[in-house]
Each structure stands twice: as structure tokens, then as C-alpha cells.
Amino acid sequence: MQKKFPRSYASLENIFKFTERFFDAENIGEAVRFPVHFVLEELFTNMVKYNPGNSNDIMLDVNRVQQNVTVSLTDFDVDSFDVTQERNVDVESPLKQRKVGGLGLHLIQKMVDSLEYNYSDRESNITFTKGLA
């Protein structure tokens, strides 16, 4: 299933409705739904936050490939930002002592089974998979 969504935080509600229809049709359980929604929210909100002057919609593609859910987000007319690079994130210190930033990307790298980033001609594509097992 593929659909474009306006570059707005308000689009999250419709994104979740869209993915819920897919999950229901594919009979995918909550153990997969939660991490997929978490990762989608983190990636989509970063696309909105870090490209505020961009008015292009963001393409979402959700599929079941064998025993995996595969999700792709494509952003148009943007600078490169590789979400697959390791982030130096302090997860040991108390919250008040930590530097702000990077924790969301660190978490998504841990929550998915694969994470890929492709960039060409100012088009950014992030694809992740989450196993159904």
C-alpha cells in the first residue's frame, strides 16, 4: 500500500489509520504494530522538523514481504541525512546529564530488523523491516 501524506505533524493521525488498515488486512499483531508505529512516527516527525521550508508530501509505502513488514518513507527535495549511521548516544547517565538529540534514531536502530538509507538527486528513501515472528 502506498500513499503520500502532507508534511505536517497533523498527518500522523492519518498515517496511523492508513497503517492500521494494512495491519488489519494482513492480520498483523500488536507486537509488530507498536514498533512499526514508533519508528514511523520518529522518522516522519524528523522529516517534518528538519525540512520546515519544504512543502512536498512524503511518500509512505507499507508491504508484507514473506514474514516481514517492510516500510519505506520517501522525502523529496531534501539534503542527505543518513539515519543508518551509528549515533554516539549516552544511555547510561541520568537524564539531566545527557546531551539532547540522537536518542530517537538510536532507538529505531534497535527496534527494527533492518534499516536502509538511499539518497540520490535530492530524494531520500528510508526503508525498514520488522519481522512478524
Chimera marker file (.cmm) of the C-alpha trace (Angstrom):
<marker_set name="trace">
<marker id="1" x="0.000" y="0.000" z="0.000" r="1" g="1" b="0" radius="0.5"/>
<marker id="2" x="1.336" y="3.394" z="-0.940" r="1" g="1" b="0" radius="0.5"/>
<marker id="3" x="0.147" y="6.897" z="-0.179" r="1" g="1" b="0" radius="0.5"/>
<marker id="4" x="1.511" y="10.435" z="0.071" r="1" g="1" b="0" radius="0.5"/>
<marker id="5" x="0.968" y="12.471" z="3.230" r="1" g="1" b="0" radius="0.5"/>
<marker id="6" x="1.287" y="16.218" z="3.745" r="1" g="1" b="0" radius="0.5"/>
<marker id="7" x="4.456" y="17.341" z="5.515" r="1" g="1" b="0" radius="0.5"/>
<marker id="8" x="2.761" y="18.138" z="8.807" r="1" g="1" b="0" radius="0.5"/>
<marker id="9" x="2.679" y="16.692" z="12.305" r="1" g="1" b="0" radius="0.5"/>
<marker id="10" x="-1.094" y="16.575" z="11.872" r="1" g="1" b="0" radius="0.5"/>
<marker id="11" x="-0.596" y="13.855" z="9.230" r="1" g="1" b="0" radius="0.5"/>
<marker id="12" x="0.419" y="11.336" z="11.885" r="1" g="1" b="0" radius="0.5"/>
<marker id="13" x="-3.199" y="10.514" z="12.714" r="1" g="1" b="0" radius="0.5"/>
<marker id="14" x="-3.926" y="9.650" z="9.072" r="1" g="1" b="0" radius="0.5"/>
<marker id="15" x="-0.662" y="7.726" z="8.756" r="1" g="1" b="0" radius="0.5"/>
<marker id="16" x="-1.641" y="5.540" z="11.701" r="1" g="1" b="0" radius="0.5"/>
<marker id="17" x="-5.131" y="4.988" z="10.243" r="1" g="1" b="0" radius="0.5"/>
<marker id="18" x="-3.521" y="4.006" z="6.943" r="1" g="1" b="0" radius="0.5"/>
<marker id="19" x="-1.122" y="1.534" z="8.563" r="1" g="1" b="0" radius="0.5"/>
<marker id="20" x="-3.867" y="0.107" z="10.810" r="1" g="1" b="0" radius="0.5"/>
<marker id="21" x="-5.924" y="-0.745" z="7.698" r="1" g="1" b="0" radius="0.5"/>
<marker id="22" x="-2.874" y="-2.530" z="6.319" r="1" g="1" b="0" radius="0.5"/>
<marker id="23" x="-2.215" y="-4.363" z="9.603" r="1" g="1" b="0" radius="0.5"/>
<marker id="24" x="-5.845" y="-5.449" z="9.838" r="1" g="1" b="0" radius="0.5"/>
<marker id="25" x="-5.883" y="-6.697" z="6.237" r="1" g="1" b="0" radius="0.5"/>
<marker id="26" x="-2.661" y="-8.654" z="6.837" r="1" g="1" b="0" radius="0.5"/>
<marker id="27" x="-3.695" y="-9.862" z="10.316" r="1" g="1" b="0" radius="0.5"/>
<marker id="28" x="-0.570" y="-8.381" z="11.920" r="1" g="1" b="0" radius="0.5"/>
<marker id="29" x="-0.453" y="-8.345" z="15.713" r="1" g="1" b="0" radius="0.5"/>
<marker id="30" x="0.319" y="-5.667" z="18.276" r="1" g="1" b="0" radius="0.5"/>
<marker id="31" x="3.853" y="-6.959" z="18.846" r="1" g="1" b="0" radius="0.5"/>
<marker id="32" x="4.714" y="-5.666" z="15.358" r="1" g="1" b="0" radius="0.5"/>
<marker id="33" x="2.306" y="-2.724" z="15.190" r="1" g="1" b="0" radius="0.5"/>
<marker id="34" x="3.793" y="-0.837" z="18.135" r="1" g="1" b="0" radius="0.5"/>
<marker id="35" x="7.427" y="-0.780" z="16.959" r="1" g="1" b="0" radius="0.5"/>
<marker id="36" x="6.414" y="-0.008" z="13.368" r="1" g="1" b="0" radius="0.5"/>
<marker id="37" x="4.300" y="2.945" z="14.553" r="1" g="1" b="0" radius="0.5"/>
<marker id="38" x="7.059" y="4.158" z="16.868" r="1" g="1" b="0" radius="0.5"/>
<marker id="39" x="9.663" y="4.080" z="14.092" r="1" g="1" b="0" radius="0.5"/>
<marker id="40" x="7.276" y="5.664" z="11.579" r="1" g="1" b="0" radius="0.5"/>
<marker id="41" x="6.484" y="8.490" z="13.984" r="1" g="1" b="0" radius="0.5"/>
<marker id="42" x="10.158" y="9.161" z="14.716" r="1" g="1" b="0" radius="0.5"/>
<marker id="43" x="11.191" y="9.182" z="11.051" r="1" g="1" b="0" radius="0.5"/>
<marker id="44" x="8.197" y="11.182" z="9.800" r="1" g="1" b="0" radius="0.5"/>
<marker id="45" x="8.446" y="13.843" z="12.521" r="1" g="1" b="0" radius="0.5"/>
<marker id="46" x="12.185" y="14.228" z="11.809" r="1" g="1" b="0" radius="0.5"/>
<marker id="47" x="11.394" y="14.756" z="8.125" r="1" g="1" b="0" radius="0.5"/>
<marker id="48" x="8.893" y="17.458" z="9.054" r="1" g="1" b="0" radius="0.5"/>
<marker id="49" x="11.055" y="19.079" z="11.747" r="1" g="1" b="0" radius="0.5"/>
<marker id="50" x="14.301" y="19.284" z="9.787" r="1" g="1" b="0" radius="0.5"/>
<marker id="51" x="12.805" y="20.446" z="6.469" r="1" g="1" b="0" radius="0.5"/>
<marker id="52" x="10.338" y="23.155" z="7.552" r="1" g="1" b="0" radius="0.5"/>
<marker id="53" x="10.502" y="25.133" z="4.292" r="1" g="1" b="0" radius="0.5"/>
<marker id="54" x="9.734" y="22.102" z="2.146" r="1" g="1" b="0" radius="0.5"/>
<marker id="55" x="6.121" y="21.744" z="1.003" r="1" g="1" b="0" radius="0.5"/>
<marker id="56" x="6.476" y="18.367" z="-0.746" r="1" g="1" b="0" radius="0.5"/>
<marker id="57" x="4.382" y="15.475" z="0.511" r="1" g="1" b="0" radius="0.5"/>
<marker id="58" x="6.145" y="12.458" z="1.989" r="1" g="1" b="0" radius="0.5"/>
<marker id="59" x="5.520" y="9.066" z="0.375" r="1" g="1" b="0" radius="0.5"/>
<marker id="60" x="4.765" y="6.094" z="2.616" r="1" g="1" b="0" radius="0.5"/>
<marker id="61" x="4.850" y="2.543" z="1.294" r="1" g="1" b="0" radius="0.5"/>
<marker id="62" x="3.897" y="-0.409" z="3.537" r="1" g="1" b="0" radius="0.5"/>
<marker id="63" x="4.101" y="-4.031" z="2.412" r="1" g="1" b="0" radius="0.5"/>
<marker id="64" x="4.263" y="-7.544" z="3.711" r="1" g="1" b="0" radius="0.5"/>
<marker id="65" x="7.172" y="-9.470" z="2.227" r="1" g="1" b="0" radius="0.5"/>
<marker id="66" x="7.113" y="-13.076" z="3.417" r="1" g="1" b="0" radius="0.5"/>
<marker id="67" x="7.414" y="-12.902" z="7.215" r="1" g="1" b="0" radius="0.5"/>
<marker id="68" x="8.313" y="-9.199" z="7.374" r="1" g="1" b="0" radius="0.5"/>
<marker id="69" x="6.594" y="-5.850" z="7.295" r="1" g="1" b="0" radius="0.5"/>
<marker id="70" x="8.560" y="-3.519" z="5.035" r="1" g="1" b="0" radius="0.5"/>
<marker id="71" x="8.059" y="0.235" z="5.347" r="1" g="1" b="0" radius="0.5"/>
<marker id="72" x="9.551" y="2.919" z="3.102" r="1" g="1" b="0" radius="0.5"/>
<marker id="73" x="9.435" y="6.677" z="3.545" r="1" g="1" b="0" radius="0.5"/>
<marker id="74" x="10.486" y="8.823" z="0.601" r="1" g="1" b="0" radius="0.5"/>
<marker id="75" x="11.168" y="12.532" z="1.039" r="1" g="1" b="0" radius="0.5"/>
<marker id="76" x="11.628" y="14.840" z="-1.932" r="1" g="1" b="0" radius="0.5"/>
<marker id="77" x="13.927" y="17.847" z="-2.476" r="1" g="1" b="0" radius="0.5"/>
<marker id="78" x="15.907" y="17.389" z="0.739" r="1" g="1" b="0" radius="0.5"/>
<marker id="79" x="19.525" y="17.274" z="1.879" r="1" g="1" b="0" radius="0.5"/>
<marker id="80" x="21.060" y="13.936" z="2.759" r="1" g="1" b="0" radius="0.5"/>
<marker id="81" x="20.755" y="12.642" z="6.325" r="1" g="1" b="0" radius="0.5"/>
<marker id="82" x="21.741" y="9.012" z="6.777" r="1" g="1" b="0" radius="0.5"/>
<marker id="83" x="19.660" y="7.508" z="9.584" r="1" g="1" b="0" radius="0.5"/>
<marker id="84" x="21.671" y="4.276" z="9.479" r="1" g="1" b="0" radius="0.5"/>
<marker id="85" x="24.858" y="5.853" z="10.841" r="1" g="1" b="0" radius="0.5"/>
<marker id="86" x="25.690" y="4.922" z="14.402" r="1" g="1" b="0" radius="0.5"/>
<marker id="87" x="24.820" y="7.644" z="16.888" r="1" g="1" b="0" radius="0.5"/>
<marker id="88" x="27.032" y="8.266" z="19.895" r="1" g="1" b="0" radius="0.5"/>
<marker id="89" x="24.214" y="8.344" z="22.446" r="1" g="1" b="0" radius="0.5"/>
<marker id="90" x="24.688" y="8.271" z="26.193" r="1" g="1" b="0" radius="0.5"/>
<marker id="91" x="22.107" y="5.851" z="27.581" r="1" g="1" b="0" radius="0.5"/>
<marker id="92" x="23.846" y="5.313" z="30.923" r="1" g="1" b="0" radius="0.5"/>
<marker id="93" x="23.881" y="8.780" z="32.536" r="1" g="1" b="0" radius="0.5"/>
<marker id="94" x="20.884" y="10.263" z="34.355" r="1" g="1" b="0" radius="0.5"/>
<marker id="95" x="18.514" y="12.153" z="32.019" r="1" g="1" b="0" radius="0.5"/>
<marker id="96" x="19.504" y="15.571" z="33.365" r="1" g="1" b="0" radius="0.5"/>
<marker id="97" x="23.143" y="14.948" z="32.456" r="1" g="1" b="0" radius="0.5"/>
<marker id="98" x="22.538" y="13.743" z="28.886" r="1" g="1" b="0" radius="0.5"/>
<marker id="99" x="23.033" y="15.771" z="25.735" r="1" g="1" b="0" radius="0.5"/>
<marker id="100" x="19.813" y="16.368" z="23.764" r="1" g="1" b="0" radius="0.5"/>
<marker id="101" x="19.447" y="14.662" z="20.376" r="1" g="1" b="0" radius="0.5"/>
<marker id="102" x="20.045" y="11.327" z="18.730" r="1" g="1" b="0" radius="0.5"/>
<marker id="103" x="18.149" y="9.091" z="21.151" r="1" g="1" b="0" radius="0.5"/>
<marker id="104" x="15.176" y="8.587" z="18.791" r="1" g="1" b="0" radius="0.5"/>
<marker id="105" x="17.389" y="7.417" z="15.930" r="1" g="1" b="0" radius="0.5"/>
<marker id="106" x="19.355" y="5.225" z="18.334" r="1" g="1" b="0" radius="0.5"/>
<marker id="107" x="16.111" y="3.579" z="19.472" r="1" g="1" b="0" radius="0.5"/>
<marker id="108" x="14.779" y="2.939" z="15.973" r="1" g="1" b="0" radius="0.5"/>
<marker id="109" x="18.044" y="1.265" z="15.010" r="1" g="1" b="0" radius="0.5"/>
<marker id="110" x="17.476" y="-1.147" z="17.903" r="1" g="1" b="0" radius="0.5"/>
<marker id="111" x="13.745" y="-1.742" z="17.245" r="1" g="1" b="0" radius="0.5"/>
<marker id="112" x="13.835" y="-2.831" z="13.602" r="1" g="1" b="0" radius="0.5"/>
<marker id="113" x="15.378" y="-5.863" z="11.929" r="1" g="1" b="0" radius="0.5"/>
<marker id="114" x="16.878" y="-3.905" z="9.055" r="1" g="1" b="0" radius="0.5"/>
<marker id="115" x="17.298" y="-0.231" z="8.230" r="1" g="1" b="0" radius="0.5"/>
<marker id="116" x="18.451" y="1.084" z="4.857" r="1" g="1" b="0" radius="0.5"/>
<marker id="117" x="19.057" y="4.577" z="3.552" r="1" g="1" b="0" radius="0.5"/>
<marker id="118" x="19.346" y="5.648" z="-0.084" r="1" g="1" b="0" radius="0.5"/>
<marker id="119" x="19.869" y="9.168" z="-1.374" r="1" g="1" b="0" radius="0.5"/>
<marker id="120" x="20.013" y="10.388" z="-4.961" r="1" g="1" b="0" radius="0.5"/>
<marker id="121" x="19.102" y="13.622" z="-6.759" r="1" g="1" b="0" radius="0.5"/>
<marker id="122" x="17.812" y="15.241" z="-3.529" r="1" g="1" b="0" radius="0.5"/>
<marker id="123" x="15.484" y="12.291" z="-2.898" r="1" g="1" b="0" radius="0.5"/>
<marker id="124" x="15.810" y="10.493" z="0.421" r="1" g="1" b="0" radius="0.5"/>
<marker id="125" x="14.479" y="6.974" z="0.948" r="1" g="1" b="0" radius="0.5"/>
<marker id="126" x="14.458" y="5.156" z="4.276" r="1" g="1" b="0" radius="0.5"/>
<marker id="127" x="13.343" y="1.531" z="4.340" r="1" g="1" b="0" radius="0.5"/>
<marker id="128" x="12.991" y="-0.623" z="7.415" r="1" g="1" b="0" radius="0.5"/>
<marker id="129" x="11.723" y="-4.120" z="8.106" r="1" g="1" b="0" radius="0.5"/>
<marker id="130" x="10.188" y="-5.690" z="11.159" r="1" g="1" b="0" radius="0.5"/>
<marker id="131" x="9.838" y="-9.452" z="11.344" r="1" g="1" b="0" radius="0.5"/>
<marker id="132" x="6.467" y="-10.995" z="12.150" r="1" g="1" b="0" radius="0.5"/>
<marker id="133" x="7.954" y="-13.779" z="14.285" r="1" g="1" b="0" radius="0.5"/>
<link id1="1" id2="2" r="1" g="1" b="0" radius="0.2"/>
<link id1="2" id2="3" r="1" g="1" b="0" radius="0.2"/>
<link id1="3" id2="4" r="1" g="1" b="0" radius="0.2"/>
<link id1="4" id2="5" r="1" g="1" b="0" radius="0.2"/>
<link id1="5" id2="6" r="1" g="1" b="0" radius="0.2"/>
<link id1="6" id2="7" r="1" g="1" b="0" radius="0.2"/>
<link id1="7" id2="8" r="1" g="1" b="0" radius="0.2"/>
<link id1="8" id2="9" r="1" g="1" b="0" radius="0.2"/>
<link id1="9" id2="10" r="1" g="1" b="0" radius="0.2"/>
<link id1="10" id2="11" r="1" g="1" b="0" radius="0.2"/>
<link id1="11" id2="12" r="1" g="1" b="0" radius="0.2"/>
<link id1="12" id2="13" r="1" g="1" b="0" radius="0.2"/>
<link id1="13" id2="14" r="1" g="1" b="0" radius="0.2"/>
<link id1="14" id2="15" r="1" g="1" b="0" radius="0.2"/>
<link id1="15" id2="16" r="1" g="1" b="0" radius="0.2"/>
<link id1="16" id2="17" r="1" g="1" b="0" radius="0.2"/>
<link id1="17" id2="18" r="1" g="1" b="0" radius="0.2"/>
<link id1="18" id2="19" r="1" g="1" b="0" radius="0.2"/>
<link id1="19" id2="20" r="1" g="1" b="0" radius="0.2"/>
<link id1="20" id2="21" r="1" g="1" b="0" radius="0.2"/>
<link id1="21" id2="22" r="1" g="1" b="0" radius="0.2"/>
<link id1="22" id2="23" r="1" g="1" b="0" radius="0.2"/>
<link id1="23" id2="24" r="1" g="1" b="0" radius="0.2"/>
<link id1="24" id2="25" r="1" g="1" b="0" radius="0.2"/>
<link id1="25" id2="26" r="1" g="1" b="0" radius="0.2"/>
<link id1="26" id2="27" r="1" g="1" b="0" radius="0.2"/>
<link id1="27" id2="28" r="1" g="1" b="0" radius="0.2"/>
<link id1="28" id2="29" r="1" g="1" b="0" radius="0.2"/>
<link id1="29" id2="30" r="1" g="1" b="0" radius="0.2"/>
<link id1="30" id2="31" r="1" g="1" b="0" radius="0.2"/>
<link id1="31" id2="32" r="1" g="1" b="0" radius="0.2"/>
<link id1="32" id2="33" r="1" g="1" b="0" radius="0.2"/>
<link id1="33" id2="34" r="1" g="1" b="0" radius="0.2"/>
<link id1="34" id2="35" r="1" g="1" b="0" radius="0.2"/>
<link id1="35" id2="36" r="1" g="1" b="0" radius="0.2"/>
<link id1="36" id2="37" r="1" g="1" b="0" radius="0.2"/>
<link id1="37" id2="38" r="1" g="1" b="0" radius="0.2"/>
<link id1="38" id2="39" r="1" g="1" b="0" radius="0.2"/>
<link id1="39" id2="40" r="1" g="1" b="0" radius="0.2"/>
<link id1="40" id2="41" r="1" g="1" b="0" radius="0.2"/>
<link id1="41" id2="42" r="1" g="1" b="0" radius="0.2"/>
<link id1="42" id2="43" r="1" g="1" b="0" radius="0.2"/>
<link id1="43" id2="44" r="1" g="1" b="0" radius="0.2"/>
<link id1="44" id2="45" r="1" g="1" b="0" radius="0.2"/>
<link id1="45" id2="46" r="1" g="1" b="0" radius="0.2"/>
<link id1="46" id2="47" r="1" g="1" b="0" radius="0.2"/>
<link id1="47" id2="48" r="1" g="1" b="0" radius="0.2"/>
<link id1="48" id2="49" r="1" g="1" b="0" radius="0.2"/>
<link id1="49" id2="50" r="1" g="1" b="0" radius="0.2"/>
<link id1="50" id2="51" r="1" g="1" b="0" radius="0.2"/>
<link id1="51" id2="52" r="1" g="1" b="0" radius="0.2"/>
<link id1="52" id2="53" r="1" g="1" b="0" radius="0.2"/>
<link id1="53" id2="54" r="1" g="1" b="0" radius="0.2"/>
<link id1="54" id2="55" r="1" g="1" b="0" radius="0.2"/>
<link id1="55" id2="56" r="1" g="1" b="0" radius="0.2"/>
<link id1="56" id2="57" r="1" g="1" b="0" radius="0.2"/>
<link id1="57" id2="58" r="1" g="1" b="0" radius="0.2"/>
<link id1="58" id2="59" r="1" g="1" b="0" radius="0.2"/>
<link id1="59" id2="60" r="1" g="1" b="0" radius="0.2"/>
<link id1="60" id2="61" r="1" g="1" b="0" radius="0.2"/>
<link id1="61" id2="62" r="1" g="1" b="0" radius="0.2"/>
<link id1="62" id2="63" r="1" g="1" b="0" radius="0.2"/>
<link id1="63" id2="64" r="1" g="1" b="0" radius="0.2"/>
<link id1="64" id2="65" r="1" g="1" b="0" radius="0.2"/>
<link id1="65" id2="66" r="1" g="1" b="0" radius="0.2"/>
<link id1="66" id2="67" r="1" g="1" b="0" radius="0.2"/>
<link id1="67" id2="68" r="1" g="1" b="0" radius="0.2"/>
<link id1="68" id2="69" r="1" g="1" b="0" radius="0.2"/>
<link id1="69" id2="70" r="1" g="1" b="0" radius="0.2"/>
<link id1="70" id2="71" r="1" g="1" b="0" radius="0.2"/>
<link id1="71" id2="72" r="1" g="1" b="0" radius="0.2"/>
<link id1="72" id2="73" r="1" g="1" b="0" radius="0.2"/>
<link id1="73" id2="74" r="1" g="1" b="0" radius="0.2"/>
<link id1="74" id2="75" r="1" g="1" b="0" radius="0.2"/>
<link id1="75" id2="76" r="1" g="1" b="0" radius="0.2"/>
<link id1="76" id2="77" r="1" g="1" b="0" radius="0.2"/>
<link id1="77" id2="78" r="1" g="1" b="0" radius="0.2"/>
<link id1="78" id2="79" r="1" g="1" b="0" radius="0.2"/>
<link id1="79" id2="80" r="1" g="1" b="0" radius="0.2"/>
<link id1="80" id2="81" r="1" g="1" b="0" radius="0.2"/>
<link id1="81" id2="82" r="1" g="1" b="0" radius="0.2"/>
<link id1="82" id2="83" r="1" g="1" b="0" radius="0.2"/>
<link id1="83" id2="84" r="1" g="1" b="0" radius="0.2"/>
<link id1="84" id2="85" r="1" g="1" b="0" radius="0.2"/>
<link id1="85" id2="86" r="1" g="1" b="0" radius="0.2"/>
<link id1="86" id2="87" r="1" g="1" b="0" radius="0.2"/>
<link id1="87" id2="88" r="1" g="1" b="0" radius="0.2"/>
<link id1="88" id2="89" r="1" g="1" b="0" radius="0.2"/>
<link id1="89" id2="90" r="1" g="1" b="0" radius="0.2"/>
<link id1="90" id2="91" r="1" g="1" b="0" radius="0.2"/>
<link id1="91" id2="92" r="1" g="1" b="0" radius="0.2"/>
<link id1="92" id2="93" r="1" g="1" b="0" radius="0.2"/>
<link id1="93" id2="94" r="1" g="1" b="0" radius="0.2"/>
<link id1="94" id2="95" r="1" g="1" b="0" radius="0.2"/>
<link id1="95" id2="96" r="1" g="1" b="0" radius="0.2"/>
<link id1="96" id2="97" r="1" g="1" b="0" radius="0.2"/>
<link id1="97" id2="98" r="1" g="1" b="0" radius="0.2"/>
<link id1="98" id2="99" r="1" g="1" b="0" radius="0.2"/>
<link id1="99" id2="100" r="1" g="1" b="0" radius="0.2"/>
<link id1="100" id2="101" r="1" g="1" b="0" radius="0.2"/>
<link id1="101" id2="102" r="1" g="1" b="0" radius="0.2"/>
<link id1="102" id2="103" r="1" g="1" b="0" radius="0.2"/>
<link id1="103" id2="104" r="1" g="1" b="0" radius="0.2"/>
<link id1="104" id2="105" r="1" g="1" b="0" radius="0.2"/>
<link id1="105" id2="106" r="1" g="1" b="0" radius="0.2"/>
<link id1="106" id2="107" r="1" g="1" b="0" radius="0.2"/>
<link id1="107" id2="108" r="1" g="1" b="0" radius="0.2"/>
<link id1="108" id2="109" r="1" g="1" b="0" radius="0.2"/>
<link id1="109" id2="110" r="1" g="1" b="0" radius="0.2"/>
<link id1="110" id2="111" r="1" g="1" b="0" radius="0.2"/>
<link id1="111" id2="112" r="1" g="1" b="0" radius="0.2"/>
<link id1="112" id2="113" r="1" g="1" b="0" radius="0.2"/>
<link id1="113" id2="114" r="1" g="1" b="0" radius="0.2"/>
<link id1="114" id2="115" r="1" g="1" b="0" radius="0.2"/>
<link id1="115" id2="116" r="1" g="1" b="0" radius="0.2"/>
<link id1="116" id2="117" r="1" g="1" b="0" radius="0.2"/>
<link id1="117" id2="118" r="1" g="1" b="0" radius="0.2"/>
<link id1="118" id2="119" r="1" g="1" b="0" radius="0.2"/>
<link id1="119" id2="120" r="1" g="1" b="0" radius="0.2"/>
<link id1="120" id2="121" r="1" g="1" b="0" radius="0.2"/>
<link id1="121" id2="122" r="1" g="1" b="0" radius="0.2"/>
<link id1="122" id2="123" r="1" g="1" b="0" radius="0.2"/>
<link id1="123" id2="124" r="1" g="1" b="0" radius="0.2"/>
<link id1="124" id2="125" r="1" g="1" b="0" radius="0.2"/>
<link id1="125" id2="126" r="1" g="1" b="0" radius="0.2"/>
<link id1="126" id2="127" r="1" g="1" b="0" radius="0.2"/>
<link id1="127" id2="128" r="1" g="1" b="0" radius="0.2"/>
<link id1="128" id2="129" r="1" g="1" b="0" radius="0.2"/>
<link id1="129" id2="130" r="1" g="1" b="0" radius="0.2"/>
<link id1="130" id2="131" r="1" g="1" b="0" radius="0.2"/>
<link id1="131" id2="132" r="1" g="1" b="0" radius="0.2"/>
<link id1="132" id2="133" r="1" g="1" b="0" radius="0.2"/>
</marker_set>
